[in-house]
Amino acid sequence: MNLRALLTTSLMALLLLVAACGQNEEGTEDNEEGNDTAANDQEITIKVANYFAEDHPQNIALKEKFKPLVEENTDGQVTVEIYPNNELGDESQFTSGVRNGTIEMAIVGMGLQTANPKIGAVEWPFLFNDYEHANSLLNGEIGEEIEPLFRELGTEPLAWTANGFRVVSSDKPVKSMEDFEGLRLRMPNIPIFINTGEAMGANIQPLAFSEVFTALEQGVINGQDNPYATLYASGWYEVQSHVLETNHMFSPNAYLMNKEFFDGLDQETQDIIVEAANEAAQLEWELAEEAEIEVKQQLEEAGLEITVPSDDFRQQLVDSMDPVYQDLYKEFDWAEEFIGKIRNAE
């Protein structure tokens, strides 16, 4: 074969190769476009578990804000199903479900402090002044410091919400530090709660939530601590006569989503979910504060006497926590700086 023929043959082979590559790239692009379309057309269901009653501010906010905003802004491709009243198990069960991916989303308390104690630090005694103070810090600097800890545990934090300030109900008046002496007070079986109650001078009796009413009714315990809404919704006010508005702890809730599920969504859908969560959360903060005022009126109408501590009494309650905090500062090297941020925030 002469040189001209060899060059001609080589050029034709090269052109065929280029054409083949072009066809392959076009086919690849077509396939990728097809995959994107399929992903966008895929219907997704988000199950949201919580332990609150259907008419609780948490579920009202989910129904009025989170569900419609997600479904409308995704053109119905994402469906939100709400499961209140422990329908998908108790808090520990649905929290585990969110972590392992069997449940897409849940409203949880600070139970994951068992995996990382810093998560529970926002629930330490006498940290927040009022709802506005708690809202601004949890949905700001303090919340941002806690959120990576949730991610390390396989969950994506979407927003912070309010459970409420904890108060003490009892079958006798508590109007001084001395009145706590001998008071058999039920608190959750979590060290910080037990230590807080003991520092106030009470005899702490950890009991399961489901056992509280009977224990109060039978006089096994004299009182319990929870937010006003829980006191009313549980019916415990029927076997109590007094409330001391200690506001000794603020109990927040968090919207958590399974991290792998969240990360698998496209950016637009993620943004829609986060925005809907924030709007629902802010509505819940408003409803929670309004509900507390209404519940206090209902409790008083039911015959309970509500005592607001005097400035001196409240300061004594705050001061009684000094040993608790000193022990926490010794146990956790991050604690003093973190608590300082909350106390020094304006």
ZAMARGU-4260 file (C-alpha; in steps of 0.2 Angstrom, whole numbers, plus 5000, padded with zeros to 4 digits):
<rodrens>
0) 5000/5000/5000 | 5007/5017/4995 | 5008/5032/5007 | 4993/5041/5000 | 4982/5025/5002
5) 4988/5022/5020 | 4984/5040/5025 | 4967/5039/5017 | 4963/5023/5027 | 4970/5030/5043
10) 4959/5045/5041 | 4943/5035/5038 | 4947/5025/5053 | 4949/5040/5064 | 4933/5048/5058
15) 4923/5032/5062 | 4931/5031/5079 | 4926/5049/5083 | 4908/5046/5076 | 4907/5031/5087
20) 4913/5041/5103 | 4900/5054/5099 | 4886/5042/5098 | 4891/5034/5114 | 4892/5051/5123
25) 4875/5056/5117 | 4868/5039/5123 | 4876/5042/5140 | 4868/5059/5141 | 4851/5053/5136
30) 4852/5040/5150 | 4857/5052/5163 | 4843/5064/5158 | 4831/5049/5159 | 4838/5045/5177
35) 4836/5063/5182 | 4818/5063/5175 | 4814/5047/5184 | 4821/5054/5201 | 4811/5069/5199
40) 4795/5059/5195 | 4797/5048/5210 | 4784/5049/5223 | 4791/5051/5241 | 4782/5048/5258
45) 4788/5056/5274 | 4782/5048/5289 | 4783/5060/5304 | 4782/5052/5322 | 4779/5061/5338
50) 4772/5058/5356 | 4760/5073/5356 | 4741/5073/5356 | 4733/5077/5339 | 4727/5094/5346
55) 4744/5098/5353 | 4753/5114/5345 | 4766/5102/5338 | 4753/5093/5328 | 4743/5108/5323
60) 4759/5116/5316 | 4763/5100/5306 | 4745/5100/5299 | 4744/5118/5296 | 4761/5122/5289
65) 4773/5108/5287 | 4762/5096/5277 | 4754/5108/5265 | 4769/5118/5262 | 4779/5102/5257
70) 4766/5094/5247 | 4761/5110/5237 | 4778/5116/5234 | 4784/5099/5227 | 4768/5097/5216
75) 4762/5082/5226 | 4778/5072/5223 | 4781/5072/5242 | 4767/5066/5254 | 4768/5069/5272
80) 4760/5057/5284 | 4758/5062/5303 | 4758/5049/5316 | 4754/5057/5333 | 4751/5049/5350
85) 4766/5037/5349 | 4757/5028/5335 | 4774/5022/5328 | 4781/5018/5345 | 4787/5028/5360
90) 4800/5041/5359 | 4815/5030/5361 | 4808/5018/5347 | 4804/5032/5334 | 4820/5041/5338
95) 4829/5025/5334 | 4818/5023/5319 | 4824/5040/5312 | 4842/5035/5315 | 4841/5019/5306
100) 4830/5025/5292 | 4814/5015/5295 | 4805/5032/5299 | 4809/5047/5289 | 4806/5061/5302
105) 4801/5063/5320 | 4799/5077/5333 | 4810/5072/5348 | 4815/5078/5365 | 4833/5078/5370
110) 4834/5059/5373 | 4849/5058/5362 | 4859/5065/5376 | 4862/5047/5381 | 4873/5046/5365
115) 4881/5064/5367 | 4878/5073/5383 | 4880/5090/5375 | 4864/5088/5366 | 4855/5088/5383
120) 4864/5103/5389 | 4851/5115/5382 | 4839/5107/5395 | 4850/5111/5410 | 4841/5120/5424
125) 4837/5139/5424 | 4845/5143/5407 | 4832/5152/5398 | 4822/5167/5403 | 4806/5165/5393
130) 4800/5158/5376 | 4808/5172/5366 | 4825/5170/5374 | 4824/5151/5371 | 4818/5153/5353
135) 4832/5166/5348 | 4846/5155/5355 | 4840/5138/5349 | 4836/5144/5332 | 4852/5154/5332
140) 4870/5152/5339 | 4867/5139/5352 | 4856/5127/5341 | 4869/5129/5327 | 4882/5122/5340
145) 4871/5107/5344 | 4866/5103/5326 | 4882/5094/5320 | 4880/5082/5335 | 4863/5076/5328
150) 4871/5074/5311 | 4885/5063/5319 | 4871/5051/5325 | 4863/5049/5308 | 4850/5063/5309
155) 4847/5079/5300 | 4841/5093/5312 | 4828/5104/5303 | 4821/5116/5316 | 4820/5118/5335
160) 4802/5119/5343 | 4796/5121/5361 | 4789/5109/5373 | 4789/5121/5387 | 4795/5127/5404
165) 4793/5113/5417 | 4783/5117/5433 | 4780/5107/5449 | 4763/5101/5453 | 4759/5094/5470
170) 4745/5088/5482 | 4751/5102/5495 | 4757/5120/5493 | 4776/5123/5490 | 4780/5141/5493
175) 4797/5140/5500 | 4813/5129/5499 | 4808/5121/5516 | 4792/5114/5508 | 4802/5104/5496
180) 4808/5093/5510 | 4800/5076/5510 | 4791/5080/5494 | 4790/5064/5484 | 4792/5071/5467
185) 4792/5061/5451 | 4805/5066/5438 | 4811/5057/5422 | 4825/5044/5425 | 4838/5055/5418
190) 4853/5061/5429 | 4851/5080/5426 | 4833/5079/5431 | 4836/5069/5446 | 4850/5080/5452
195) 4840/5096/5449 | 4826/5089/5459 | 4837/5083/5473 | 4846/5100/5473 | 4829/5109/5476
200) 4827/5097/5491 | 4814/5085/5485 | 4814/5066/5487 | 4815/5061/5468 | 4805/5046/5462
205) 4809/5041/5444 | 4794/5033/5436 | 4788/5029/5419 | 4777/5042/5411 | 4762/5030/5410
210) 4763/5026/5429 | 4762/5044/5435 | 4743/5046/5436 | 4740/5031/5447 | 4755/5035/5458
215) 4748/5053/5461 | 4731/5046/5464 | 4737/5033/5477 | 4749/5045/5485 | 4764/5035/5481
220) 4771/5052/5475 | 4766/5069/5480 | 4770/5078/5464 | 4778/5078/5447 | 4787/5091/5435
225) 4782/5094/5417 | 4776/5109/5406 | 4758/5115/5409 | 4752/5108/5393 | 4757/5090/5399
230) 4750/5093/5416 | 4733/5097/5408 | 4733/5085/5394 | 4738/5070/5405 | 4724/5073/5417
235) 4736/5074/5432 | 4727/5090/5438 | 4713/5079/5443 | 4724/5072/5457 | 4734/5088/5461
240) 4729/5104/5470 | 4744/5115/5468 | 4757/5121/5455 | 4773/5130/5459 | 4778/5139/5443
245) 4797/5136/5445 | 4801/5136/5426 | 4816/5126/5432 | 4820/5119/5415 | 4815/5123/5397
250) 4812/5107/5387 | 4814/5110/5368 | 4810/5098/5354 | 4819/5096/5337 | 4813/5091/5320
255) 4824/5077/5315 | 4825/5068/5298 | 4835/5053/5294 | 4851/5060/5287 | 4853/5047/5273
260) 4836/5050/5267 | 4838/5069/5267 | 4855/5068/5258 | 4847/5058/5245 | 4835/5072/5240
265) 4838/5084/5227 | 4843/5102/5233 | 4826/5109/5228 | 4817/5097/5238 | 4829/5099/5253
270) 4826/5118/5253 | 4807/5115/5252 | 4808/5104/5267 | 4819/5115/5277 | 4808/5130/5274
275) 4792/5121/5278 | 4800/5115/5294 | 4806/5132/5299 | 4788/5140/5296 | 4780/5126/5306
280) 4792/5127/5320 | 4789/5146/5322 | 4770/5143/5322 | 4773/5130/5335 | 4783/5142/5346
285) 4768/5155/5345 | 4755/5141/5348 | 4765/5134/5363 | 4766/5151/5372 | 4748/5155/5369
290) 4742/5137/5374 | 4752/5139/5391 | 4742/5155/5395 | 4725/5146/5391 | 4730/5130/5401
295) 4735/5140/5416 | 4717/5148/5416 | 4709/5131/5414 | 4719/5123/5428 | 4714/5138/5439
300) 4696/5135/5434 | 4698/5117/5439 | 4703/5122/5456 | 4722/5122/5456 | 4731/5135/5465
305) 4746/5142/5455 | 4760/5150/5465 | 4773/5161/5456 | 4789/5161/5466 | 4794/5178/5474
310) 4810/5185/5468 | 4819/5179/5483 | 4812/5162/5482 | 4817/5161/5464 | 4834/5166/5467
315) 4836/5153/5481 | 4830/5140/5468 | 4843/5146/5455 | 4857/5146/5469 | 4853/5128/5474
320) 4859/5123/5457 | 4877/5129/5460 | 4883/5112/5465 | 4874/5103/5450 | 4883/5115/5438
325) 4900/5113/5447 | 4899/5094/5445 | 4894/5096/5427 | 4909/5108/5424 | 4920/5095/5431
330) 4913/5081/5421 | 4912/5089/5404 | 4927/5100/5398 | 4915/5110/5386 | 4901/5113/5398
335) 4907/5130/5407 | 4910/5139/5391 | 4894/5132/5382 | 4883/5137/5397 | 4892/5154/5398
340) 4887/5158/5380 | 4869/5155/5384 | 4869/5165/5400 | 4879/5180/5392 | 4868/5180/5377
345) 4857/5196/5375
</rodrens>
